[in-house]
Amino acid sequence: MKVVMRVLLAIAIVLLAWVSWKSIQGPIDFNAEVAKRDQAVIQRLMDIRTAQVALRSQTGSYTASFDTLINFIKTGKIATLVREGDLTESQLESGMTEVKAMEIIRTGNEAKIKEAGLWDNEKNAPQLVRDSIFSPAVEVLYPNRTNFYPDSIKFVPYAPAGTTFQMGVDSLITASGYPIQVFEAKTPFTDYLGDLDKKLLGQKIQEVLDRPGKRFPGMQVGSLEVANNNAGNWE
């Protein structure tokens, strides 16, 4: 009987130790996994913002369609300014301006360019270069991202297969009375953290909801309610 009691006591001690360890290690593991997943979601939201801002600069508006956004990333062209050379102080003092200089250079008349003192003999070319080069949007917006796939931009990392970000556009009136277009893209914590500890996830969501003001329990960039310069709620 004593042997049985000792065995049961030993089991109880081991079980209690495991429960104590789990109560400490559980939240640590949860927070580490959340941090990893948050970072992946944030990167995807930043990629969406990058594309939306570029799209608006070309078309004048954001889009609520991922198909439109992805097509722009894949097929769009973005102009980058090539700027080489500057006017000398003596040229500026003589009244030459960059606008005048480029008007002369763009005629392509070498004799006229040389006559205006805008020829670089060392380069055997005009002194100034101001030109726009159109490059694929994906290369300009996401340089050195060899593992970037435009089609994946709409999907929420770590969420069940096929889960996409919620995205929308709207127009707001600023305090000055001017209309401004805004966009937002977001995903709730439950989308990409739903397979983690339900109790700890519930606590995380409640912590957000308990903060002052209207808070979204998830990751979000931009807003359809306030003009926030396309800020992310993690920033």
N, C-alpha and C positions, 0 to 999 in steps of 0.2 A: 504493500500500500504506500509505504514511504517512497519507494522508487517511482511509483506512478505519479505521486504528488510532485516529486522533484522534476520529473520529465515535463509535467504540465506547467510547472512554475518556470522552467527554462524556456518552454515554448512561449509562455506569456511574456517573459522578459524580452525575447527576440522580437515578438510581434509588436510590443510597445516601442522598442527601439526603432523598428522599421517605420511605424506610424509617426514617431517623432521626427525621424530623418525625412520622411516623405513630406511632412508638414512644412519643413524648412526648404528642402530641395525642390519641391513641386513648384512653388512660385518662382524660384530662381530659374528653373528650366523653362517655365512658361514665359517669363520676361525675355529670356534669351531668344526663344523661338519667335516671339512677337517682334522683337527688334529686327531680326533677320527678315521676316516677312514684310514688316513696315517699310524697310529700306527698298525692297523690290517693288512694292506698290508705289512708293514715292517716286522712284526712278521712272516708272511707267507713266505716272501723272505728269512728271516734268517733261517727258517726251511728247505727251499730248499737248501740253502748253506750248512747247517750242513750235510744233507744227501749226497750232491754231494762230499764234502770233504771226508767223510767216505767211500763212494763208490770208489773214486779214490785211497784211501790208500789201498784198498783191491784188486781192479782190474787193477789199473794203469791208469785208464782213467775216465773222466766224461761221462755223457750221455745226449743226447738231447731228450731222451724219458721219459716222465712222467711214462709210464707203467713200464719201467725198474727201475726207481727210487723208485716208490711206492712198487714194488715187493721186492726190496732190504730192504726197511724199514720194510716190513711185515715179510719177511722170512729170511733175512740176520742175520748173527751172527758176533759179534765183540768181539775180545779178549781184556780182561783187565788183567793187570799184578797184581798178588798177591805177595806182598813183605813183608816178616816178618823176623825180626832178622838181626843182623849185626855181622861181625867178630870183635873180641876184638883187642885192640892195640897189645897185646902180640902175638896174632895169626898172625897179619899182620907183626909184626917185625920178626917172625920166618919164614916168607916167604910164608905163606898161602895167597892165593888170592881167590876172590869170585868164579872165574872160576874153580879153583882146588877144592874148597870146594863143589861146586854144582856137579862136576863130581863124587865125592865120595858119596855124599848124594843120587844122582840119581841111584847109583848101587842098592840101597835098602838093602844093606848088613849092618845090625845093628851093628855087631861086628866091621866091618871095619870103620863105621862112628864113633863109640865110640873110637876106637883106634886112629883116627885122631883128637880126641878132639872136634868133631862137634856134640855131643849129648847134648841136654838140659835135664838134669835130672828132673827139675821142671815140664816141659811140657811132659816129657817122649816121646820126639820126636826130630827129627833133629833140630839143632840150627838155620838153615836158611830154609826159604821157598821162592822159586822163581817159580811161576807157572802162567800159563795163563788159565783164565776161559772164556769160550765162552758164551756170553749172547745174548738174542734177540736184534737186532739192535734198535728196537723202544724203548726198555727200557734204553739202553745205551745213545742213542742220545737225547731222550726227557724224561728224568727222571721227575717223579712227575707231568707229564702232563696227568692227568686222562681224560681230554676232548680232547686229541689229536687223530685225525682220519687220518691215512695215505692217504686215498682216497681223502681227501679234499685239499691236499697240492697243487694241480695243479689249483685250482679255485681261482679267484680273489674276495676277500671279497667286499661286497656292489655293485658288478657289476651285470649286468643282468645274470640270471641263465644260467650256462654252460660256462661262460666266463673264459678262462684259461690264465695263464701267457704265454708269449712268451719265449721259452727257446732254447738255441743252444750251440754248442761247436765248437771250431776251434783250430788251432795251429798257434802260432806267433813265430817270430824269435826275440830274445832279442838283446839288444845292443851289447852283447858279442858274438852274433852269434849262440846262442843255441836255439833249438826249445823248446817251452813250450806250453802245452795245456791249454786252457782257456774255461770258460763257462760264460754264462750270462742268467739271467732270469729277465724279466721286464714286466711292464704293463703301458700304458699311463694313464694320469689323466682322460682322457675322458671315460675310461672303468669304473672307480669306483666313479667318481664325476659327471658323465654326467647328473644326474637328479637334480643337484643343479643349482643355479643361473647362467645362461649362460654368462652373462656379466662379473661377477666376476671370473668365471672359465676361460674365455678368457683372462682376465687380468693376472691371475696366470700363464697360459701357456706362454703368451708373456714375462712375467718377466723372465722366465727360458730361453727362446730363445734369449733374449737380453743380457744374460751374456756372457762373453768372452769364446771362445772355443766352441766345439760342445757339446751341452747339450741335454739330453733326457727329454722331457716334461712329466715326469711320475716317477715312482719308479723303480729302477734297482739295481741289485746286480751282480757283476762281469762285464766283458766286452769282446767282441769279437774283439775289436780294439786295446786295450792296456792291458798290463799285470798289473793289479792293485791289485793283491793279494786277489781277490774276494771281494773287498770292495763294500759297498753299496753307492749309490749316496747321501744318507742322512747322511753318516758318515763323 
